[in-house]
Amino acid sequence: MAEQITYKDAGVDIDEGARAVDGIRAAVKSTYRPEVIGDIGGFGGMFSAAALKKMDDPILVSGTDGVGTKLRLAQMADKHDTVGIDLVAMCVNDVLACGAEPLFFLDYIAIGKLRAEHVEQVVGGIAEGCRQAGCALVGGEMAEHPGVMDPNDYDLSGFCVGVVDRPKMLDPKNVAEGDVILGLASTGVHSNGFSLVRRAVTDAMSSEELVEPKEELAGKSVLEALLAPTRIYVKSILNLLGKGMDVHAVAHITGGGITENLNRALPKTLDARVELGTWDVPPIISYVVEKAGLSEEEALKTFNMGVGMCVICKPEDAAAMRSELESTGETVFTIGSIVKGAGNVTYA
């Protein structure tokens, strides 16, 4: 008779998985909106669409993303409570770009060896991101991958669904010559460019150097500054739209930097003329750019350079819009204007 080999013997601990689910229950429920139906643990997350009936033409908008190799730094620091915020931010900031309100979110966690306390930290961050975005965490999956991933290794991905009423949808066709570009400050590198960050900066540093406070980083260590979570702009932008302010377009400055994201909010007949030096570049980004020896041109198409979101509006609306954004906690810079062109970002 063959020797019995259980699932646990093979490296998958179902009991630990159940303990992890119990540990994240409160965090997940803290994100629930009135539209959520059922509870954690079902085969599918349920969300009522009744509220969509109030819209003339509701359009569902979806987005999916991950955190990328920033996770390697979180694992080095044994700090797992903020990368979940990054995960949510990368998805909800994307669906926000067309004016959509994020409704619900699902996550996927692949991990070498499941430890309930570890998962609680990660999901706690995801729940915090969902609360910041006002969306519900309605489900997810934890997959233990023994023999495929190292025990302390994990990866994250997420999926968000939002909604916008078609007549109110933001569209590049609304952008006009003479419009103003407002830049909303980022919290640092956010979650893009970390393969370069690791090669140019962290891979060459000892564990002691990574956690040593640096004067040029305002007293933070390299690891602390790099792990600052991605800012979530949802409530600030939805506040503008909810008050009927005439936002022409929004661009999420993510992978590709300002150069390859602001152009996505432009029609093919206009350029975004960005005035360099009109906003503050976070010290950690300047530090990475210097260590990597990047040209200004290369840096602007790699990192957000301190601008995580752009809002395009009429010049006569810019002051009121800036004031409203600042009242909701954003740091706002006037970084340029819209001119005749061919759908490109140029710099002055």
ZAMARGU-4260 file (C-alpha; in steps of 0.2 Angstrom, whole numbers, plus 5000, padded with zeros to 4 digits):
<rodrens>
0) 5000/5000/5000 | 5007/5017/4996 | 5012/5029/5010 | 4999/5042/5013 | 5004/5060/5008
5) 4993/5073/5014 | 4991/5091/5006 | 5000/5098/5021 | 5014/5086/5018 | 5015/5093/5001
10) 5017/5110/5008 | 4999/5117/5008 | 4992/5120/5025 | 4973/5121/5023 | 4971/5125/5042
15) 4983/5139/5041 | 4973/5146/5026 | 4957/5145/5036 | 4966/5154/5051 | 4971/5168/5038
20) 4953/5170/5032 | 4947/5172/5050 | 4961/5185/5053 | 4957/5196/5038 | 4938/5195/5041
25) 4937/5212/5051 | 4948/5221/5039 | 4938/5216/5024 | 4921/5220/5032 | 4928/5237/5036
30) 4928/5241/5017 | 4910/5236/5014 | 4898/5248/5006 | 4879/5246/5007 | 4878/5238/4990
35) 4889/5223/4996 | 4878/5207/4997 | 4884/5192/5008 | 4900/5190/5017 | 4918/5184/5015
40) 4920/5166/5011 | 4908/5164/4997 | 4912/5157/4980 | 4909/5174/4972 | 4908/5192/4978
45) 4891/5200/4976 | 4887/5219/4973 | 4870/5226/4970 | 4869/5236/4954 | 4853/5245/4960
50) 4861/5262/4961 | 4866/5261/4943 | 4848/5263/4938 | 4849/5282/4943 | 4861/5285/4929
55) 4856/5289/4911 | 4869/5277/4904 | 4880/5268/4917 | 4897/5262/4910 | 4907/5249/4920
60) 4925/5253/4920 | 4938/5239/4925 | 4956/5239/4929 | 4969/5227/4935 | 4987/5229/4940
65) 5000/5223/4953 | 5014/5230/4963 | 5029/5224/4954 | 5046/5222/4961 | 5043/5235/4974
70) 5037/5219/4984 | 5055/5213/4985 | 5060/5229/4995 | 5045/5225/5007 | 5051/5208/5009
75) 5069/5214/5013 | 5061/5226/5026 | 5049/5213/5032 | 5036/5227/5031 | 5020/5221/5022
80) 5006/5233/5028 | 5008/5246/5014 | 5010/5236/4998 | 4992/5232/4999 | 4988/5251/4997
85) 5000/5252/4982 | 4990/5237/4974 | 4973/5246/4976 | 4980/5263/4971 | 4987/5256/4955
90) 4970/5250/4950 | 4958/5263/4957 | 4969/5278/4950 | 4967/5270/4933 | 4948/5269/4932
95) 4947/5286/4940 | 4955/5293/4924 | 4939/5293/4915 | 4929/5299/4930 | 4923/5282/4936
100) 4919/5279/4954 | 4928/5263/4960 | 4914/5251/4967 | 4923/5235/4972 | 4940/5227/4972
105) 4946/5209/4972 | 4964/5203/4976 | 4975/5188/4972 | 4990/5184/4984 | 5002/5170/4978
110) 5014/5165/4992 | 5027/5153/4995 | 5023/5148/5013 | 5006/5154/5020 | 5008/5162/5037
115) 4991/5170/5044 | 5000/5185/5052 | 5009/5189/5036 | 4993/5188/5026 | 4984/5199/5039
120) 4997/5213/5036 | 4995/5212/5017 | 4976/5211/5017 | 4976/5225/5030 | 4985/5236/5018
125) 4973/5231/5004 | 4958/5235/5015 | 4966/5252/5020 | 4968/5256/5001 | 4950/5252/4998
130) 4944/5263/5012 | 4954/5277/5005 | 4946/5274/4988 | 4929/5271/4995 | 4927/5254/4986
135) 4923/5237/4994 | 4934/5223/4995 | 4922/5209/4990 | 4933/5194/4988 | 4950/5187/4984
140) 4961/5172/4983 | 4976/5166/4993 | 4987/5153/4984 | 5001/5144/4993 | 5015/5139/4980
145) 5027/5127/4989 | 5041/5122/4978 | 5037/5136/4965 | 5040/5151/4976 | 5053/5154/4991
150) 5044/5152/5008 | 5045/5171/5011 | 5041/5176/4993 | 5024/5183/4988 | 5016/5192/4973
155) 5000/5203/4973 | 4988/5207/4959 | 4971/5216/4960 | 4956/5220/4950 | 4944/5234/4952
160) 4927/5238/4944 | 4920/5256/4944 | 4906/5265/4936 | 4903/5282/4927 | 4888/5289/4919
165) 4892/5291/4900 | 4886/5309/4899 | 4899/5313/4913 | 4913/5303/4907 | 4930/5312/4905
170) 4937/5311/4888 | 4952/5319/4879 | 4940/5327/4866 | 4935/5339/4880 | 4952/5346/4881
175) 4954/5363/4872 | 4969/5374/4867 | 4973/5386/4882 | 4968/5374/4895 | 4978/5373/4911
180) 4987/5357/4918 | 4986/5355/4937 | 4998/5342/4944 | 4994/5333/4960 | 5009/5329/4971
185) 5015/5311/4972 | 5021/5303/4988 | 5037/5297/4980 | 5041/5283/4967 | 5024/5275/4969
190) 5024/5258/4961 | 5033/5260/4945 | 5052/5259/4940 | 5057/5248/4954 | 5067/5236/4943
195) 5078/5251/4939 | 5078/5257/4957 | 5084/5240/4963 | 5098/5239/4950 | 5104/5257/4952
200) 5101/5259/4971 | 5096/5245/4983 | 5106/5230/4975 | 5122/5240/4978 | 5118/5244/4996
205) 5121/5233/5012 | 5106/5230/5024 | 5113/5243/5036 | 5115/5256/5022 | 5097/5253/5017
210) 5090/5258/5034 | 5102/5272/5038 | 5093/5289/5040 | 5100/5301/5026 | 5100/5320/5027
215) 5096/5321/5008 | 5080/5311/5011 | 5074/5322/5025 | 5080/5310/5038 | 5072/5295/5031
220) 5081/5279/5026 | 5082/5273/5007 | 5071/5259/5011 | 5058/5269/5021 | 5057/5282/5007
225) 5055/5269/4993 | 5041/5260/5003 | 5030/5275/5005 | 5013/5269/4998 | 5006/5276/4982
230) 4994/5290/4984 | 4976/5287/4981 | 4967/5302/4972 | 4950/5295/4971 | 4940/5305/4984
235) 4948/5322/4979 | 4944/5320/4960 | 4927/5313/4964 | 4924/5328/4975 | 4927/5339/4960
240) 4916/5330/4949 | 4902/5328/4962 | 4902/5347/4964 | 4900/5349/4946 | 4917/5357/4942
245) 4921/5356/4924 | 4936/5344/4923 | 4941/5341/4905 | 4952/5326/4908 | 4963/5317/4920
250) 4979/5307/4918 | 4986/5295/4930 | 5005/5297/4930 | 5011/5279/4931 | 5023/5268/4922
255) 5031/5279/4908 | 5031/5294/4918 | 5024/5311/4913 | 5029/5309/4895 | 5020/5293/4891
260) 5004/5296/4902 | 4999/5314/4901 | 4998/5312/4882 | 4984/5299/4885 | 4973/5313/4890
265) 4975/5323/4874 | 4967/5324/4857 | 4978/5321/4842 | 4978/5340/4838 | 4984/5346/4854
270) 5000/5345/4865 | 5003/5347/4883 | 5017/5360/4886 | 5024/5356/4903 | 5035/5369/4912
275) 5049/5361/4921 | 5053/5368/4938 | 5035/5372/4943 | 5033/5358/4955 | 5043/5349/4969
280) 5052/5333/4965 | 5052/5321/4980 | 5070/5319/4987 | 5069/5300/4985 | 5066/5302/4966
285) 5080/5314/4964 | 5091/5302/4974 | 5087/5288/4962 | 5089/5298/4946 | 5106/5304/4952
290) 5112/5286/4957 | 5105/5279/4940 | 5114/5293/4930 | 5097/5297/4921 | 5096/5311/4909
295) 5081/5323/4912 | 5072/5316/4897 | 5074/5298/4903 | 5069/5302/4920 | 5053/5310/4914
300) 5048/5295/4905 | 5052/5283/4919 | 5046/5290/4935 | 5032/5301/4940 | 5045/5315/4946
305) 5033/5321/4959 | 5017/5322/4950 | 5005/5307/4953 | 4990/5314/4944 | 4986/5328/4932
310) 4970/5337/4930 | 4966/5347/4914 | 4953/5362/4915 | 4949/5379/4908 | 4961/5393/4914
315) 4946/5402/4922 | 4942/5387/4933 | 4960/5383/4938 | 4960/5393/4954 | 4944/5386/4961
320) 4949/5369/4956 | 4966/5370/4964 | 4958/5377/4980 | 4945/5363/4981 | 4959/5350/4978
325) 4969/5358/4992 | 4954/5357/5004 | 4954/5338/5002 | 4972/5336/5006 | 4981/5337/4989
330) 4997/5347/4986 | 4993/5355/4969 | 5005/5363/4956 | 5001/5373/4940 | 5013/5363/4928
335) 5008/5369/4911 | 4995/5372/4897 | 4988/5364/4882 | 4994/5371/4865 | 4992/5366/4847
340) 5001/5350/4842 | 5000/5332/4838 | 4995/5323/4855 | 5012/5324/4863 | 5020/5330/4879
345) 5033/5343/4877 | 5044/5352/4890 | 5050/5370/4893
</rodrens>
